[in-house]
Each structure stands twice: as structure tokens, then as C-alpha cells.
Amino acid sequence: MTARARLTLAAVGGAALLPVLLPHPFVLTIATQAVIWALLAASWDLLSGYTGQISFGHAGFFALGAYAAAASTKHADVSPWLGLLVGATIAAAVGLLTGFPALRLRGHYLALVTLGLAEIIRLVATNWLALTGGPFGIHDFRSFPGLPAGALAHRQAMYLVVVAVVVGSVAVMYQVCERTSAGQAFRAIREDEVLAQTLGIDTTRYKLLAFALSSGFAGLAGGLYAYYVQLVSPIVASAATTSLVIGMVVFGGLGTLWGPVLGALLLYGLYEGLRFVGVVYNLVAVGFVIMVFVIFFPRGLAGFGRSA
């Protein structure tokens, strides 16, 4: 077993033991949301870090998954366990449809299209009062059944559920990106799409696959967010959400999956931990950290592992 594999297993084991080591509601709340953001960051990295398709609208897929899961449970009485699948599937379908115009776009043109999609989703969520609750958001829907009733025990169980789903999802993404021909095609498209085509790689199919997988896992993260927070409002589809996700990926290291996961956990912990100092100051601190890493450590935290 390699040193990186042992380190990864140790980190997963430590995360799973957190509810036992630090059984405090505040710690569990921050840790659970950080793990959800880790899945969202990894999903963005699959599309932009591995395939080179820059997306500024991942907050839209996140919000779409959250609203789909919450609305299916509230209005159609769908089990939250099935609601996760509903949110991920709808987000993947919209991501796949988004991928078709993306076949003709690259760079900042693609980024603007995805940004526009996220804004459309935010506006629809704000104005479709009957389904989404409008500006106040959707609430009063069930969370996962079968969990302990006690407040602290419920948070611990919810944390373990979220960790299990996120670890499984990241493992699937890692297998696709590192152990299959699809991952090789993703990296070839990122490096030189024209050259990839001349080598016989079906760039159309693999770009659509990357969009569907990335948006689907972003929607799954949104479903977890909805069932944990118990409120989904249009603000989750804002550009600020995508900006924070991109910062997490840059901080962790593009094109690695485990780097963005680690970056999300650390950066979200910093972001929430400094709220006691002040909302403005915590944003300044996060922005400063991202700026330092962009300038001096462009490979992010993953770059330290590569150079070691």
C-alpha cells in the first residue's frame, strides 16, 4: 500500500471517528457541511480539473439537486433516500443537455454559458412560488428516516450518512478518472482537444459524459445539503457558491479529486470558524488564502505531495 493510500485511509478513518472524538453539535454541523462541500468541489474538479471544461455555473446544478430532492419529498412524498437519486438524476440530465452547446464552446465562452444557466435556475427558483417557495425557499420536508431521535445522536447519525455517501461518490469518480479509459480521454481533451480527436478519441461522447457525471454528483451534494439543512433558498445558486467551490479546488489542487476534497474540508472549516471574528473578516481570510495559493502554490495542496 502506498503512502498516499495509507494517508487517505487514515483521513477517512479520522473523519468517521469525529462524532465519537468530538461529539459537539457545532463541530458536527461544520464537519457535515464541509463534507458536503467536499463532494461539490470534487464534482467541479472532474469537469474542469480533469476535462478542462471550465464551469462557472456549478452552483446551479447544486441548487437543482437540492430543490429536486426537497420538492419530490415535500410535494410527492418521495422517500429522502430516493430523493437523493431524484436530485442527482435531474441535475445530471440538465448537465447533459448543457453539454451539447458546450461542444462548440471553449474557455470563457463556455464559462459564460454555464454562469447564465446558474442564473436562470436561481431566477426560476425565486419566482416559482408553488414549487420552490420563492425567495423564502422550500422547507418543512422530511429528512432521512430511521435515524435516532435524540438531538446529538441524530446529528452523529446524519454525519455518518453524509460521510458514507460522499466517500462512495468520490471513490466512483476516482475510479472513472484514474482507472478507466474515460479518465485518459478526459485528460487528453484537457491537454489538447484537437490532438485528441486526431488520435481517434470520441471527444463529443467523453465531454458529454464528463458534464453528466459532474453535474450529477453536484446534484447529489445538493440533495445531501437539502436534507441536512432542511431549507433550500435561491441563494445556493448564486455565483458566490461557485466562486467558493473554485477557490476550494484551486486551494486543494486541480485534477486530483483528493486535493479538492481536502481543500474543501480545510477552507470551509476556516470560513465557518472565523465567523466569530466577523463575516467580513472570514471572507477576507479565505480570499487571502486562495490568493496566496494561486500566486505561490499553483498546484495547491496536492502539489506538496507531488514534490515530496
SENUMAR-762804 format. One record per residue (C-alpha): residue number from 1; residue in three letters; x, y, z. Coordinates in steps of 0.5 Angstrom, whole numbers, plus 500, padded with zeros to 3 digits. Example, Ala and Ser with C-alpha at 12.3 -4.5 7.8 and 13.67 -1.06 7.14 Angstrom:
2
1	ALA	525	491	516
2	SER	527	498	514
This chain:
308
1	MET	500	500	500
2	THR	503	507	498
3	ALA	504	513	503
4	ARG	498	517	499
5	ALA	494	511	500
6	ARG	495	510	508
7	LEU	494	517	509
8	THR	488	517	505
9	LEU	485	511	509
10	ALA	488	515	516
11	ALA	484	521	514
12	VAL	477	517	512
13	GLY	478	514	519
14	GLY	479	520	523
15	ALA	473	523	519
16	ALA	469	517	521
17	LEU	471	518	528
18	LEU	470	525	529
19	PRO	463	524	532
20	VAL	466	520	537
21	LEU	472	524	539
22	LEU	469	531	539
23	PRO	461	530	540
24	HIS	459	537	540
25	PRO	453	540	536
26	PHE	457	546	533
27	VAL	463	541	531
28	LEU	458	536	528
29	THR	455	542	524
30	ILE	461	545	521
31	ALA	464	538	519
32	THR	458	535	516
33	GLN	457	542	512
34	ALA	465	541	510
35	VAL	464	534	508
36	ILE	458	536	503
37	TRP	462	542	500
38	ALA	468	537	499
39	LEU	463	533	494
40	LEU	461	539	491
41	ALA	469	541	490
42	ALA	471	534	487
43	SER	465	534	482
44	TRP	467	541	480
45	ASP	474	538	479
46	LEU	472	532	475
47	LEU	469	537	470
48	SER	474	543	470
49	GLY	481	540	473
50	TYR	481	533	469
51	THR	477	535	463
52	GLY	479	543	462
53	GLN	472	545	461
54	ILE	471	551	465
55	SER	464	552	469
56	PHE	462	558	473
57	GLY	455	555	474
58	HIS	456	549	478
59	ALA	452	553	484
60	GLY	446	552	479
61	PHE	447	544	479
62	PHE	448	544	486
63	ALA	441	548	487
64	LEU	438	544	482
65	GLY	439	538	486
66	ALA	437	541	493
67	TYR	431	543	490
68	ALA	429	537	486
69	ALA	430	533	493
70	ALA	427	537	497
71	ALA	421	538	493
72	SER	420	531	491
73	THR	420	529	498
74	LYS	415	535	500
75	HIS	410	535	494
76	ALA	411	528	492
77	ASP	412	525	499
78	VAL	418	521	496
79	SER	423	518	501
80	PRO	429	522	502
81	TRP	433	516	501
82	LEU	430	516	494
83	GLY	430	524	494
84	LEU	438	524	493
85	LEU	437	520	487
86	VAL	432	524	484
87	GLY	436	530	485
88	ALA	443	527	482
89	THR	439	525	476
90	ILE	435	531	475
91	ALA	442	535	475
92	ALA	446	530	471
93	ALA	440	531	466
94	VAL	441	538	466
95	GLY	448	538	466
96	LEU	448	533	460
97	LEU	443	538	456
98	THR	448	544	458
99	GLY	454	539	455
100	PHE	451	540	448
101	PRO	452	547	447
102	ALA	459	546	450
103	LEU	461	542	445
104	ARG	462	548	440
105	LEU	465	553	446
106	ARG	471	553	450
107	GLY	475	557	455
108	HIS	471	564	457
109	TYR	465	563	452
110	LEU	463	556	456
111	ALA	464	559	463
112	LEU	459	565	461
113	VAL	454	560	458
114	THR	455	556	465
115	LEU	454	562	469
116	GLY	448	564	465
117	LEU	445	557	467
118	ALA	446	558	474
119	GLU	443	565	474
120	ILE	437	562	470
121	ILE	436	557	476
122	ARG	436	562	481
123	LEU	431	566	478
124	VAL	426	560	477
125	ALA	427	558	484
126	THR	426	565	486
127	ASN	419	566	482
128	TRP	416	559	482
129	LEU	413	560	489
130	ALA	408	554	489
131	LEU	414	549	488
132	THR	420	552	491
133	GLY	417	557	496
134	GLY	420	563	492
135	PRO	425	568	496
136	PHE	424	565	502
137	GLY	426	558	500
138	ILE	423	551	501
139	HIS	422	548	508
140	ASP	418	543	512
141	PHE	420	537	509
142	ARG	422	530	512
143	SER	430	528	513
144	PHE	432	521	513
145	PRO	428	516	516
146	GLY	431	511	521
147	LEU	436	516	525
148	PRO	436	517	532
149	ALA	431	522	535
150	GLY	436	525	540
151	ALA	439	532	538
152	LEU	446	530	539
153	ALA	445	522	537
154	HIS	441	525	530
155	ARG	447	530	528
156	GLN	452	524	529
157	ALA	448	519	525
158	MET	447	524	520
159	TYR	454	526	520
160	LEU	456	519	518
161	VAL	451	518	513
162	VAL	454	524	509
163	VAL	461	522	510
164	ALA	459	515	507
165	VAL	455	518	501
166	VAL	461	523	500
167	VAL	466	517	501
168	GLY	463	513	496
169	SER	462	518	491
170	VAL	469	521	491
171	ALA	471	513	490
172	VAL	467	513	484
173	MET	470	519	481
174	TYR	477	517	483
175	GLN	476	510	479
176	VAL	473	513	473
177	CYS	478	519	473
178	GLU	484	514	474
179	ARG	483	507	473
180	THR	479	507	466
181	SER	480	510	459
182	ALA	475	515	460
183	GLY	480	518	465
184	GLN	485	518	460
185	ALA	480	521	455
186	PHE	479	527	460
187	ARG	486	529	461
188	ALA	487	528	453
189	ILE	482	533	452
190	ARG	484	538	457
191	GLU	491	538	454
192	ASP	489	539	447
193	GLU	482	537	444
194	VAL	484	538	437
195	LEU	490	533	438
196	ALA	485	528	442
197	GLN	481	528	436
198	THR	486	526	431
199	LEU	488	520	436
200	GLY	481	517	435
201	ILE	478	520	442
202	ASP	471	521	441
203	THR	471	528	445
204	THR	464	529	444
205	ARG	462	523	448
206	TYR	467	524	453
207	LYS	465	531	454
208	LEU	458	530	455
209	LEU	460	524	460
210	ALA	464	529	464
211	PHE	458	534	464
212	ALA	453	529	466
213	LEU	458	526	472
214	SER	460	532	474
215	SER	453	536	475
216	GLY	450	529	477
217	PHE	455	529	483
218	ALA	454	536	484
219	GLY	446	535	485
220	LEU	448	529	490
221	ALA	451	534	494
222	GLY	445	539	494
223	GLY	441	533	496
224	LEU	445	532	502
225	TYR	445	539	503
226	ALA	437	540	503
227	TYR	436	534	508
228	TYR	441	536	513
229	VAL	440	544	513
230	GLN	432	543	512
231	LEU	432	549	508
232	VAL	434	551	501
233	SER	433	558	498
234	PRO	435	561	492
235	ILE	442	564	495
236	VAL	445	557	494
237	ALA	445	558	486
238	SER	449	565	487
239	ALA	456	566	483
240	ALA	459	566	490
241	THR	457	559	491
242	THR	461	557	485
243	SER	467	562	487
244	LEU	468	559	494
245	VAL	468	552	490
246	ILE	473	554	485
247	GLY	477	557	491
248	MET	477	550	495
249	VAL	479	547	488
250	VAL	485	551	487
251	PHE	487	551	494
252	GLY	487	543	494
253	GLY	490	542	487
254	LEU	487	542	480
255	GLY	486	535	477
256	THR	487	531	483
257	LEU	480	530	487
258	TRP	483	528	493
259	GLY	486	535	493
260	PRO	480	539	492
261	VAL	476	535	498
262	LEU	482	536	503
263	GLY	482	544	501
264	ALA	474	544	502
265	LEU	475	541	509
266	LEU	480	546	511
267	LEU	478	552	507
268	TYR	470	551	510
269	GLY	473	550	517
270	LEU	477	556	516
271	TYR	471	560	513
272	GLU	466	558	519
273	GLY	471	558	524
274	LEU	473	566	523
275	ARG	465	568	523
276	PHE	466	569	531
277	VAL	471	574	529
278	GLY	466	577	524
279	VAL	463	576	517
280	VAL	468	581	513
281	TYR	474	578	516
282	ASN	473	571	515
283	LEU	471	573	507
284	VAL	478	577	507
285	ALA	482	571	510
286	VAL	479	566	505
287	GLY	480	571	500
288	PHE	488	572	502
289	VAL	489	564	503
290	ILE	486	563	496
291	MET	491	569	493
292	VAL	497	566	496
293	PHE	496	559	494
294	VAL	494	562	487
295	ILE	501	566	486
296	PHE	506	562	490
297	PHE	503	555	490
298	PRO	499	554	484
299	ARG	499	546	484
300	GLY	495	547	491
301	LEU	496	542	497
302	ALA	497	537	492
303	GLY	503	540	490
304	PHE	506	539	496
305	GLY	505	531	495
306	ARG	508	531	488
307	SER	514	535	490
308	ALA	515	530	496
